[in-house]
Amino acid sequence: MTTDPSSPSSPGGGNGGNPSPPRRPAARWAVPVVIALLVAIVVVVLVSRGSSPSDEQASSGDAAATSTGTTPDTTETTPATPKADFTGSGYPNGDLRNMRRTRGPITTKTVKRLEQAWSHPIDGAGNYGSYAATPVIDKGVIYSQDLASNVEAIDLKTGETLWRTAYNLPSAGPNGLVVADGRVYAATPTAAFALDEATGEELWSVPLTKNEADGIDMAPGYHDGLVYVSTVPVSAQSPGYSETHAGTLYALDAKTGKKRWSFNTIKAGGKGKRGKGAGGGLWYTPAFDDDGGMYFGVGNPSPWPGTAAEPFGSGRPGANLYTNSLVKLDAKTGKLRWYYQETPHDIYDWDLQGPPILVNRGGRKLAIIGGKSGFVIATDQKTGEVVWRKSVGRHNGHDKDGLLAMRGKEDDLETGVEIYPGILGGVISPMSSDGKRVFAAVVDNPATLVDGATLQGSPDMSGELVALDVATGKRAWRKKLPSVSFGATSVSNDVVFATTMDGRVLGFDADSGKQVWDASLGVGTNAGIVVEGGTLVAPAGMATQAGQTPQIVAFRLPRSR
């Protein structure tokens, strides 16, 4: 690990480029079938096909047919609304509620006046591009981590590097940072670490992975003196998704890095023929309420769909808790309060990985999450009860295939057919909310179920932006995107921002879905933006043509700081 105190920034923008292959901006690209899909997508222009889901595919009152139930919490009091706001919070998803919302001067009336202020090169690269995080901003400084695990502090006003701490350890991503109490918390693919916020000096580093099959690819969470980091059963160095290891969430002392508690994302006692279950882990930062609760989504079980000897997950019988679940723990102790499992015994890689959003609407406090199953789900924060469940994107009748496999009804599963959502379908990136609606970037991407051991991906994909009513799940509007989106959405007042793989940042009216802004980044992107006051910061780390330079681009309102 080295520290470079004054790496120069670069003015100006880049040339427009073709869309680039998605790195599965939170998926486990090490799986061989997904790597094959990645290579295929390199030569495909990612544009909308014109097909779209019908209203009949799901209503706002869809029953949670794939839930295995919840464990009610009878002691928790109704949590208050966290006071942290998006702007300058230093938190990966804007605030402790993961709302990705700001109330600065950028609105539908001012957004057209945004002008490029500066650009800054992204030097490090991982296995799948150079960047897959959302920067955070604290006290006028941007804190940024690239896919080589390197961390930079960048002056928000000028784009100049203040300090740079280099690790040069490729990550599968996504990764990222949290800033709190004068420290920057992040992780390499094997260890969590803390840096001094002012200098970049490493204060502590704690290894978390147990072997080469484990990895870390998330922005940590921070709350009340604890840092939260999870392992996943795949790494940038391993040849595939582990069939024997499970992701573990750790709570670390923020001052020392000492482990305080851990939570196995594969339920203890959930054993198959191989012994301990495999899979799980976290992709994204947990949300926190003001009554000591933390909420997070968990990844898929492994292997998927199965193996030749044990097809359709038969080597991991049962529901495979807590994979594909929204889980609530006591943030101080790690004690389970409740869970909701969206896809029991998943055979299609349908993680419920999104960072949950905590909202208070109509007097009811909700935790809202989306995932690769193509559903957005709202649960009661106190009990885990499903309030509404809404399908988004394209579905074609395979939503309950995991249940059929779990019940031994493998003969009822069709092979040789396309499955929607596919390996890269559904809601892959973090959502945002203005308190009235939740905004989700949705991917339509089919996969073919070849047999009980093989799910073949396809480069055919398109994207759309969907707004759902927070209280009911009813769709407020839907907007097709010119290219597929793998970056998080964000809200500034009445403007919703989304990024696309062809290297653009788009702004939409939050009320109507009408597009109100469009800017080129010069490089493809699968990362989200961050807003601070009158400045919008957008990373673009997927260069697809000679001469393109991965970069962070800042747009600013005239006369804004």
C-alpha positions in Angstrom: 0.0 0.0 0.0 1.4 3.4 -1.0 0.3 7.0 -0.5 0.7 9.6 -3.3 -0.1 13.0 -1.8 -0.5 15.0 -5.0 -1.6 13.0 -8.1 -2.7 15.6 -10.8 -6.2 16.0 -12.1 -7.0 16.4 -15.8 -9.1 19.1 -17.3 -11.7 18.8 -20.0 -13.9 15.9 -21.1 -13.5 12.9 -23.4 -14.9 11.7 -26.7 -18.2 10.0 -26.9 -17.9 6.2 -26.9 -19.9 3.1 -27.6 -21.6 1.3 -24.7 -19.4 -1.2 -22.9 -20.0 -4.6 -21.5 -21.7 -4.5 -18.1 -19.4 -5.7 -15.3 -22.5 -6.9 -13.5 -22.3 -3.9 -11.4 -22.8 -5.9 -8.3 -22.8 -9.3 -9.8 -20.3 -12.1 -9.4 -18.6 -11.9 -12.8 -16.2 -14.7 -11.9 -18.9 -17.3 -12.7 -17.8 -18.8 -16.1 -21.2 -18.4 -17.8 -21.3 -14.7 -16.8 -17.8 -14.1 -18.2 -19.0 -15.6 -21.5 -21.9 -13.2 -21.5 -19.6 -10.3 -20.7 -17.5 -11.1 -23.8 -20.5 -11.4 -26.0 -21.9 -8.0 -24.9 -18.7 -6.2 -26.0 -19.9 -6.2 -29.6 -23.5 -5.4 -28.9 -25.0 -1.9 -29.0 -27.2 -1.7 -25.9 -30.3 0.0 -27.1 -34.0 -0.4 -26.2 -35.7 -3.1 -28.2 -39.1 -1.6 -27.9 -40.7 -4.4 -25.9 -42.1 -3.6 -22.5 -44.0 -5.4 -19.8 -47.7 -5.2 -19.7 -49.7 -3.9 -16.7 -51.1 -7.4 -16.2 -47.7 -8.8 -15.3 -48.1 -7.5 -11.8 -50.3 -5.2 -9.8 -49.5 -3.2 -6.8 -51.2 -5.8 -4.6 -49.3 -8.8 -5.8 -49.1 -11.4 -3.0 -45.7 -12.3 -1.8 -46.1 -15.8 -3.0 -42.4 -16.7 -2.7 -42.0 -15.7 0.9 -41.1 -18.3 3.5 -42.4 -16.1 6.2 -41.0 -13.7 8.8 -39.9 -13.9 12.4 -41.9 -11.1 14.1 -40.1 -8.7 16.4 -42.2 -8.1 19.5 -39.9 -5.8 21.4 -39.0 -3.1 18.9 -40.6 0.3 19.1 -41.5 2.2 16.0 -38.2 3.8 14.8 -37.9 7.5 14.3 -36.8 9.0 11.0 -33.0 9.4 10.8 -31.9 13.0 10.7 -29.0 12.6 8.3 -29.4 14.3 4.9 -27.9 13.4 1.6 -25.7 16.4 1.1 -22.3 16.1 2.6 -23.2 13.1 4.7 -20.3 11.0 3.7 -22.6 8.0 3.4 -22.6 5.8 0.3 -26.3 6.0 -0.4 -26.8 9.6 0.8 -28.1 9.1 4.3 -28.7 6.3 6.8 -32.0 5.6 5.1 -30.3 4.9 1.7 -32.6 7.4 0.0 -30.0 8.9 -2.3 -31.8 12.3 -2.2 -30.7 15.9 -1.9 -32.5 19.3 -1.6 -29.8 21.6 -3.1 -30.3 24.1 -5.9 -30.5 21.6 -8.8 -34.2 21.3 -9.8 -36.2 20.8 -13.1 -36.0 24.6 -13.6 -32.2 24.8 -13.1 -30.8 21.5 -14.3 -30.4 22.7 -17.9 -27.9 25.3 -16.7 -25.5 22.6 -15.5 -22.1 22.9 -17.2 -19.0 20.7 -17.0 -16.7 22.1 -14.4 -13.8 19.6 -14.5 -12.8 16.0 -15.1 -10.4 13.9 -13.1 -8.8 10.7 -14.5 -9.4 7.3 -12.8 -6.0 5.6 -12.7 -6.7 2.2 -11.2 -8.5 -0.7 -12.9 -10.1 -3.9 -11.8 -11.2 -7.0 -13.7 -14.3 -5.4 -15.1 -13.5 -1.7 -15.7 -12.1 1.0 -13.6 -15.1 2.1 -11.4 -18.2 0.7 -9.9 -18.9 2.8 -6.8 -20.7 6.0 -5.9 -18.3 8.6 -4.5 -19.1 10.3 -1.2 -18.7 13.9 -0.3 -17.8 15.4 3.1 -17.0 19.1 3.8 -16.2 19.9 0.2 -14.1 16.9 -0.5 -14.9 13.9 -2.7 -13.8 10.6 -1.5 -13.4 8.0 -4.2 -12.4 4.3 -4.6 -11.6 2.7 -8.0 -11.7 -0.9 -8.9 -8.1 -1.4 -7.9 -9.1 -0.5 -4.4 -7.2 2.8 -4.5 -8.7 5.7 -2.5 -8.5 9.4 -3.4 -9.5 12.6 -1.8 -10.5 15.1 -4.5 -11.3 18.8 -4.1 -14.9 19.3 -5.0 -14.4 22.8 -6.3 -11.3 22.2 -8.5 -11.1 18.4 -9.1 -7.5 18.4 -7.8 -6.2 15.4 -5.8 -5.6 16.2 -2.2 -4.2 12.7 -1.3 -4.2 9.3 -2.8 -3.7 5.9 -1.0 -2.8 3.1 -3.4 -3.5 -0.6 -2.8 -3.5 -1.8 -6.4 -5.7 -4.8 -5.6 -8.3 -5.5 -8.3 -11.8 -5.9 -7.0 -14.8 -7.6 -8.7 -16.9 -4.7 -7.4 -19.0 -2.9 -6.5 -17.0 -1.2 -3.8 -16.8 2.2 -2.2 -16.5 4.2 0.9 -18.1 5.7 4.0 -16.7 8.7 5.8 -17.4 9.3 9.5 -15.7 10.6 12.7 -12.6 11.8 10.7 -12.0 8.5 9.1 -12.5 6.9 5.6 -13.7 3.3 5.8 -13.4 1.0 2.8 -12.1 -2.5 1.9 -9.8 -4.3 -0.4 -10.9 -7.7 -1.8 -9.6 -9.3 1.4 -9.6 -6.8 4.2 -11.5 -3.8 5.7 -9.4 -0.7 6.5 -9.7 2.8 7.9 -7.8 5.9 6.7 -7.3 9.3 8.2 -9.7 11.6 6.5 -7.3 14.5 6.3 -4.1 12.6 5.1 -5.1 9.2 3.8 -2.8 7.5 6.3 -3.9 4.0 7.0 -5.0 3.7 10.7 -5.9 0.0 10.7 -6.5 -3.0 8.4 -8.3 -6.2 9.3 -8.4 -9.3 7.1 -11.9 -10.8 6.8 -11.6 -13.4 4.1 -10.8 -17.0 5.0 -9.4 -18.3 1.7 -9.0 -17.5 -2.0 -12.7 -18.3 -2.6 -13.8 -15.4 -0.4 -13.9 -11.7 -1.4 -15.3 -8.3 -0.4 -17.1 -6.1 -2.8 -19.3 -3.6 -1.0 -19.1 0.0 0.4 -19.1 -0.4 4.2 -21.8 0.8 6.5 -21.2 2.9 9.5 -23.4 3.6 12.6 -22.8 4.6 16.2 -19.1 3.5 16.4 -19.4 0.3 14.3 -18.3 -0.4 10.7 -20.2 -3.1 8.8 -18.4 -5.1 6.1 -19.5 -8.4 4.5 -17.6 -11.1 2.7 -19.0 -12.8 -0.4 -18.2 -16.3 -1.7 -16.3 -15.0 -4.8 -13.2 -13.0 -5.4 -11.4 -11.3 -8.3 -8.8 -14.1 -8.1 -11.0 -17.2 -7.8 -12.2 -19.0 -10.9 -15.8 -19.1 -10.0 -18.6 -18.6 -7.4 -17.7 -20.9 -4.5 -20.0 -23.9 -4.0 -18.8 -24.4 -0.4 -18.4 -21.0 1.2 -20.9 -18.5 2.6 -20.8 -14.8 3.0 -20.4 -13.4 6.5 -21.3 -9.9 7.8 -19.0 -8.4 10.3 -19.4 -5.5 12.7 -16.0 -3.9 13.5 -15.0 -1.3 16.1 -14.6 1.9 14.1 -11.6 3.0 16.1 -9.6 -0.2 16.1 -11.1 -2.6 13.6 -11.7 -5.2 16.2 -14.5 -7.7 15.4 -17.5 -7.2 17.6 -19.9 -9.7 16.1 -20.6 -11.6 12.9 -23.8 -12.8 11.1 -23.8 -15.8 8.8 -25.9 -15.0 5.7 -26.5 -18.7 5.3 -28.6 -19.8 8.3 -26.8 -22.1 10.7 -28.1 -25.6 10.4 -29.2 -25.2 6.8 -27.1 -28.1 5.6 -27.1 -29.9 2.2 -25.2 -32.9 0.9 -22.0 -30.8 0.9 -22.4 -29.7 4.5 -22.7 -26.0 5.1 -24.7 -24.0 2.6 -22.9 -21.7 0.2 -23.6 -18.2 -1.3 -25.1 -15.1 0.3 -23.1 -12.1 1.4 -23.9 -8.4 0.9 -23.3 -6.2 -2.1 -24.4 -2.9 -0.7 -24.5 -0.7 2.4 -27.1 -1.4 5.1 -29.8 1.1 6.1 -30.3 2.1 9.8 -33.3 3.4 11.7 -33.2 5.4 14.9 -34.1 2.6 17.1 -31.1 0.4 16.7 -32.3 -1.6 13.7 -30.2 -2.3 10.5 -31.6 -3.6 7.2 -29.7 -5.2 4.3 -30.3 -7.4 1.3 -28.5 -10.8 0.8 -27.1 -12.4 -2.4 -28.0 -15.7 -4.1 -27.2 -19.3 -3.0 -24.7 -21.4 -4.8 -24.3 -23.3 -7.1 -26.9 -22.1 -9.5 -28.9 -23.6 -11.2 -27.1 -26.6 -9.8 -24.5 -29.2 -10.9 -24.7 -32.1 -13.3 -24.7 -34.5 -10.3 -27.1 -32.4 -8.3 -29.2 -30.4 -10.7 -31.6 -27.5 -9.8 -29.9 -27.0 -6.4 -30.7 -30.4 -5.1 -27.3 -30.4 -3.3 -28.6 -27.5 -1.1 -32.1 -28.6 -0.2 -34.6 -26.3 1.4 -35.1 -22.5 1.2 -31.4 -21.7 1.7 -31.9 -18.9 4.2 -30.9 -16.1 4.4 -30.1 -15.8 0.7 -32.2 -13.6 -1.5 -33.7 -12.0 1.7 -34.3 -8.7 3.3 -32.9 -9.0 6.8 -33.2 -6.8 9.9 -30.7 -7.2 12.8 -30.0 -5.3 16.0 -27.2 -3.1 14.8 -25.3 -3.3 18.2 -25.6 -7.0 18.8 -26.2 -8.7 15.4 -29.3 -10.4 16.8 -31.9 -11.3 14.2 -35.2 -9.3 14.4 -36.9 -10.6 11.3 -36.3 -11.6 7.7 -38.3 -11.7 4.4 -37.1 -14.2 1.7 -38.1 -13.2 -1.8 -36.8 -16.2 -3.7 -36.4 -19.4 -1.7 -34.1 -22.0 -3.3 -33.0 -19.7 -6.0 -31.9 -21.4 -9.2 -31.5 -18.3 -11.5 -29.1 -16.1 -9.6 -31.8 -13.7 -8.5 -30.1 -11.9 -5.6 -32.2 -9.6 -3.4 -29.1 -7.4 -3.2 -30.3 -3.8 -3.3 -29.6 -1.5 -0.4 -33.0 -1.1 1.4 -34.6 2.3 1.6 -36.4 3.4 4.8 -39.4 5.7 4.3 -42.3 7.0 6.3 -45.4 7.3 4.2 -48.9 7.8 5.4 -47.9 7.2 9.0 -46.4 3.8 8.2 -42.7 3.1 8.3 -41.5 0.9 5.4 -38.3 -0.8 4.3 -38.3 -1.0 0.5 -35.9 -3.2 -1.5 -35.4 -4.4 -5.1 -33.4 -7.2 -6.6 -32.7 -9.3 -9.6 -36.0 -11.3 -9.4 -37.6 -8.2 -10.9 -39.7 -7.3 -7.9 -39.7 -4.2 -5.7 -41.0 -5.1 -2.2 -42.2 -2.9 0.7 -42.2 -4.4 4.2 -43.2 -3.0 7.5 -40.1 -1.9 9.4 -41.4 -3.2 12.7 -42.6 -6.7 11.7 -41.3 -7.5 8.2 -44.8 -7.9 7.0 -45.1 -7.4 3.2 -47.1 -4.3 2.5 -46.9 -4.4 -1.3 -44.9 -6.3 -3.9 -44.6 -5.0 -7.5 -43.0 -6.7 -10.6 -41.0 -4.4 -12.8 -39.4 -5.2 -16.2 -40.2 -8.3 -18.2 -41.4 -11.6 -16.6 -42.5 -14.7 -18.6 -43.9 -17.1 -16.1 -40.8 -18.4 -14.3 -41.0 -16.5 -11.0 -41.8 -19.6 -9.0 -39.4 -22.0 -10.6 -37.2 -22.0 -7.5 -40.2 -23.2 -5.4 -40.8 -26.0 -7.9 -37.2 -27.1 -7.6 -37.3 -26.9 -3.8 -40.3 -29.2 -3.7 -38.7 -31.8 -6.0 -40.9 -30.9 -9.0 -38.0 -30.8 -11.4 -40.1 -32.3 -14.2 -42.3 -29.2 -14.2 -39.3 -27.0 -15.1 -38.9 -26.3 -18.8 -35.5 -26.5 -20.3 -34.3 -24.9 -23.6 -36.5 -21.8 -23.0 -35.8 -18.2 -22.3 -36.2 -17.0 -18.7 -37.1 -13.4 -17.8 -35.6 -11.9 -15.7 -32.2 -13.5 -16.7 -28.8 -13.5 -15.1 -28.5 -9.7 -15.5 -32.2 -8.8 -15.3 -34.4 -7.1 -12.8 -33.3 -4.3 -10.4 -29.5 -4.6 -10.2 -28.4 -1.2 -9.0 -29.5 0.9 -5.9 -32.8 2.7 -6.1 -33.6 6.1 -4.7 -36.6 7.9 -3.3 -38.0 11.4 -2.8 -40.3 10.1 0.0 -43.3 9.9 -2.3 -42.0 7.5 -5.0 -39.2 5.0 -5.3 -37.1 5.2 -8.6 -35.6 2.0 -10.0 -33.4 1.4 -13.0 -34.7 -1.9 -14.5 -32.8 -4.3 -16.9 -34.6 -6.7 -19.3 -32.1 -9.5 -20.1 -33.1 -13.1 -20.9 -31.2 -16.3 -20.0 -31.8 -19.8 -21.4 -32.2 -22.7 -19.0 -30.1 -25.3 -20.8 -30.4 -28.0 -18.1 -30.4 -28.3 -14.4 -26.7 -27.3 -14.2 -26.5 -24.6 -16.9 -28.1 -21.2 -17.3 -26.9 -19.5 -20.4 -26.8 -15.7 -20.5 -27.7 -13.5 -23.5 -26.3 -10.1 -24.7 -29.8 -9.0 -25.6 -30.8 -6.4 -23.1 -32.6 -3.1 -22.7 -33.3 -0.7 -19.8 -36.0 1.5 -18.4 -36.6 3.8 -15.4 -39.7 3.1 -13.3 -41.3 5.2 -10.6 -43.5 3.4 -8.0 -45.7 5.0 -5.4 -44.1 4.5 -2.0 -47.4 3.9 -0.1 -49.1 1.5 -2.6 -46.5 0.2 -5.1 -48.6 1.5 -8.0 -46.5 2.5 -11.0 -46.5 6.3 -11.4 -44.6 6.3 -14.7 -42.1 4.3 -16.8 -39.5 5.7 -19.1 -37.5 3.7 -21.7 -33.8 4.4 -21.6 -31.6 4.8 -24.7 -29.1 2.3 -23.3 -29.2 -0.2 -20.4 -28.5 1.3 -16.9 -26.4 -0.4 -14.3 -25.8 2.7 -12.2 -27.8 3.8 -9.1 -30.5 6.4 -9.5 -30.4 9.6 -7.4 -32.9 12.4 -6.7 -32.3 16.2 -6.4 -35.5 17.9 -5.4 -37.8 17.1 -8.4 -35.1 15.7 -10.7 -34.3 11.9 -10.9 -30.9 11.1 -12.4 -29.9 7.9 -14.0 -26.7 6.9 -15.8 -26.5 4.6 -18.9 -23.8 2.2 -20.2 -23.3 4.4 -23.3 -21.8 7.1 -21.1 -24.6 9.5 -20.3 -26.3 11.1 -17.3 -30.0 11.6 -17.8 -32.3 13.8 -15.7 -36.1 13.2 -15.5 -39.0 15.1 -13.9 -39.8 13.1 -10.8 -43.5 13.8 -11.2 -44.0 13.0 -14.8 -41.0 11.1 -16.0 -40.3 13.7 -18.8 -36.6 13.9 -19.6 -35.2 17.3 -18.7 -31.4 16.9 -19.1 -28.9 14.8 -21.0 -25.1 15.0 -20.7 -22.2 12.9 -22.1 -19.4 11.6 -19.9 -17.3 10.6 -22.8 -16.8 7.1 -21.4 -19.2 4.3 -20.6 -20.4 4.0 -17.0 -22.0 1.6 -14.6 -21.8 3.8 -11.6 -24.2 6.3 -10.0 -23.9 10.0 -9.4 -23.6 12.1 -6.3 -24.9 15.7 -5.8 -23.5 18.3 -3.4 -25.1 21.7 -3.5 -25.0 22.9 -7.2 -22.5 20.3 -8.3 -23.2 16.9 -9.8 -20.3 14.3 -9.8 -20.5 11.4 -12.2 -17.8 8.6 -12.4 -17.3 6.9 -15.8 -15.0 3.9 -15.7 -15.9 1.7 -18.7 -13.6 2.8 -21.6 -14.6 0.9 -24.8 -12.5 2.7 -27.5 -8.9 3.6 -27.9 -8.2 7.0 -26.6 -10.9 7.0 -24.0 -9.8 7.7 -20.4 -11.9 6.6 -17.4 -12.7 9.7 -15.5 -14.9 11.4 -12.9 -16.8 14.4 -14.4 -18.2 17.3 -12.4 -21.1 19.4 -13.7 -22.0 22.6 -11.9 -24.6 25.3 -11.9 -23.1 28.7 -12.9 -21.9 30.7 -9.8 -22.4 27.6 -7.6 -19.6 26.4 -5.3 
